[in-house]
Amino acid sequence: MENEKYKGLFVMAGLLAFLAFSIPTRAAADERTPGIERIEKAIQVLREMVDLPEEGLPSRLLEKCHGIAVIPGVIKAAYGFGGQYGRGLIVIRNEDGTWSNPTFISLIGGSLGWQIGVQKADIVLVFKTGKSIENMDAGKVTMGADMSVAAGPVGRNAEASTDLDMEAEIYSYSRSKGLFAGVSIKGASIQIDKDANQAFYDKRDISARDILYGSDIQAPPVVKDLKAALKKRTAPRI
């Protein structure tokens, strides 16, 4: 009986030790919100799509843009029905050349000019003006209707292209299976992901305007990595 008593105590002590170890680990895992993973994927997409030696986004467009949206892994609905869906983020360039904190977005519907056999693609949208971004805070906006959009010119040879002087508010690009190109994205809508914003910034009822234009928003450290990646890839090239 005495042995059984000690055995029970050992089991209880082991259980308590396990809980003491696992609870902090679980808490740490919970601190890694989906927003952090989204930002890390966005940084990777920026590196891979901008750093292409000859076929990346034109540097002149990046130097002058007002904002950039990155939506990794946009998924095509089965058999082409129901359009597309993806989740990403958008940032704006401040007047002093620095970048804002990211606000999370969803891309829904529309036609992305999918190639045959492609079911998933990374999307980058380059905003020439701030008008269309400012309208997003009011709700969903549709590209091609609420704001003009065009497939972006590709490559270093597009630096002097007259395409960059067109009147489109947004230039769109995609990458899938190693292929990079400007892509039609008319009819797709962008919607602010309010739940993701609230979870990431740990602030109830935070708006996209608060995030993009506010100066007192506290953001997790991964945002510094995003801003550093943006700064490196949108600075004038000497």
C-alpha positions in Angstrom: 0.0 0.0 0.0 2.9 2.3 0.9 4.5 1.7 -2.5 1.2 2.5 -4.2 1.0 5.8 -2.3 4.6 6.8 -3.4 3.8 5.7 -6.9 0.8 8.0 -7.0 2.9 10.9 -5.7 5.5 10.3 -8.4 2.8 10.3 -11.1 1.3 13.5 -9.7 4.7 15.2 -9.6 5.4 14.1 -13.1 2.1 15.4 -14.3 2.6 18.8 -12.6 6.1 19.1 -14.1 4.7 18.3 -17.6 2.0 21.0 -17.2 4.5 23.5 -15.9 6.6 22.9 -19.0 3.8 22.7 -21.6 1.8 25.8 -20.5 4.5 28.3 -21.3 5.3 26.5 -24.5 1.7 26.6 -25.5 1.4 30.3 -24.6 4.5 31.1 -26.7 2.9 29.2 -29.6 -0.3 31.2 -29.1 1.7 34.5 -29.3 2.7 33.6 -32.8 -0.5 34.9 -34.4 -1.5 34.1 -38.0 -0.5 37.7 -38.7 3.1 36.9 -38.0 3.1 34.0 -40.5 1.4 36.2 -43.1 4.1 38.9 -42.7 6.9 36.4 -43.0 5.4 34.9 -46.2 4.9 38.5 -47.6 8.6 39.2 -47.0 9.6 36.0 -48.8 7.3 36.9 -51.8 8.9 40.4 -51.9 12.4 39.0 -52.0 11.6 36.5 -54.7 9.6 38.7 -56.9 11.6 41.9 -56.7 15.1 40.4 -56.6 14.8 38.6 -59.9 17.9 39.6 -62.0 16.2 40.7 -65.2 12.5 40.0 -64.8 11.5 41.5 -61.5 9.2 44.5 -60.8 10.6 47.7 -62.4 12.6 49.7 -59.9 11.2 53.0 -61.2 7.7 51.9 -60.3 8.7 50.7 -56.8 10.6 54.0 -56.2 7.5 56.1 -56.9 4.7 53.9 -55.6 2.4 55.0 -52.8 1.6 51.5 -51.5 2.1 47.8 -51.9 -0.1 44.8 -51.2 1.2 41.3 -51.0 -1.1 38.3 -51.1 0.8 35.1 -50.9 -0.8 31.8 -52.1 -4.0 33.1 -53.7 -6.1 29.9 -54.4 -8.1 29.3 -57.5 -11.5 27.8 -56.9 -12.1 24.3 -58.4 -12.9 24.2 -62.1 -12.8 28.0 -62.2 -16.1 28.5 -60.4 -16.3 31.0 -57.5 -13.2 33.0 -58.4 -10.2 33.2 -56.1 -9.4 33.8 -52.5 -6.3 34.9 -50.6 -5.1 36.7 -47.5 -2.3 39.1 -47.3 -1.4 42.7 -46.2 -1.1 46.2 -47.5 1.3 49.0 -46.5 1.7 52.6 -47.6 4.7 54.9 -48.0 4.7 57.9 -45.7 5.7 61.4 -46.8 9.2 61.0 -45.3 9.8 57.8 -47.3 9.3 55.4 -44.5 6.7 52.6 -44.6 3.6 52.2 -42.4 2.6 49.3 -40.3 0.7 46.6 -42.3 -3.0 46.2 -42.3 -4.3 42.8 -43.2 -6.6 42.2 -46.2 -8.5 39.5 -48.1 -8.6 39.2 -51.9 -11.9 37.7 -53.1 -13.3 36.8 -56.5 -12.6 38.2 -59.9 -10.5 36.8 -62.7 -6.7 36.7 -62.3 -5.9 35.6 -65.8 -4.9 32.1 -64.6 -2.7 30.0 -66.8 -3.8 26.4 -67.5 -2.9 24.1 -64.7 -2.2 26.9 -62.2 -4.2 26.6 -59.0 -2.2 28.8 -56.6 -0.2 32.1 -57.1 1.4 34.9 -55.2 0.0 38.3 -56.0 1.7 41.7 -55.6 -0.3 45.0 -56.2 1.6 48.2 -56.7 -0.4 51.4 -55.9 0.6 54.5 -57.8 -1.7 56.8 -55.7 -3.1 56.8 -52.2 -6.7 57.5 -53.3 -7.7 53.8 -53.7 -6.0 52.8 -50.4 -7.8 55.5 -48.5 -11.2 54.2 -49.8 -10.5 50.7 -48.4 -11.2 51.7 -44.8 -14.8 52.3 -45.7 -15.2 48.7 -46.7 -14.7 46.5 -49.8 -13.4 47.9 -53.0 -13.4 46.3 -56.4 -10.6 46.6 -58.8 -11.6 47.7 -62.3 -14.7 49.4 -60.8 -13.8 51.4 -57.7 -10.2 51.7 -58.9 -8.4 51.2 -62.2 -6.0 48.3 -62.5 -3.7 47.0 -65.2 -1.2 44.1 -65.6 2.1 45.6 -64.7 5.1 45.9 -67.0 7.9 43.4 -66.2 11.6 43.5 -66.0 14.5 45.9 -65.9 13.8 46.7 -69.6 10.5 48.3 -68.5 12.3 51.0 -66.6 11.8 53.5 -69.5 8.5 52.0 -70.6 5.6 54.4 -71.3 3.4 51.8 -69.6 4.5 53.2 -66.2 3.0 56.6 -67.2 -0.4 55.1 -67.8 -3.4 56.2 -65.8 -3.9 53.0 -63.9 -4.0 53.4 -60.1 -2.8 49.8 -59.5 -0.3 47.5 -61.3 -0.8 43.8 -60.6 1.7 41.0 -60.8 1.7 37.2 -60.1 4.1 34.4 -59.6 3.3 30.7 -59.8 5.5 27.7 -60.4 8.5 29.9 -61.0 6.8 32.0 -63.6 6.5 35.8 -63.0 4.3 38.1 -65.0 2.0 41.1 -65.0 -1.6 39.7 -64.6 -5.1 40.9 -65.1 -7.0 41.1 -61.8 -10.2 43.0 -62.8 -13.2 42.2 -60.8 -11.4 41.1 -57.7 -12.2 42.9 -54.5 -10.1 43.8 -51.5 -11.6 43.8 -48.0 -10.0 44.8 -44.7 -9.4 41.7 -42.5 -10.6 43.3 -39.2 -10.3 40.2 -37.1 -6.7 39.7 -38.1 -5.9 43.3 -37.4 -7.5 43.2 -34.0 -5.6 40.0 -33.1 -2.3 41.1 -34.4 -2.3 44.6 -32.8 -4.2 43.3 -29.7 -6.6 46.3 -29.9 -10.3 46.0 -30.3 -12.0 48.0 -33.1 -8.7 49.2 -34.6 -9.3 50.5 -38.1 -7.2 50.3 -41.2 -6.7 54.1 -41.1 -5.4 53.8 -37.5 -2.8 51.3 -38.6 -1.7 52.9 -41.9 -1.7 56.5 -40.8 -1.3 56.3 -37.0 2.0 57.0 -35.3 1.4 55.4 -31.9 0.6 51.8 -33.0 2.6 49.2 -31.2 3.5 46.3 -33.5 5.3 43.0 -33.0 9.0 42.9 -34.0 8.4 41.1 -37.3 7.0 44.4 -38.7 10.5 45.8 -38.5 11.7 43.0 -40.8 8.9 43.8 -43.3 9.8 47.5 -43.3 13.5 46.7 -43.8 12.6 44.5 -46.8 10.5 47.2 -48.3 13.1 49.9 -47.7 15.8 47.9 -49.4 13.6 47.1 -52.5 12.0 50.5 -53.0 15.0 52.8 -52.5 16.4 54.5 -55.6 19.1 52.3 -57.3 22.4 54.0 -57.9 
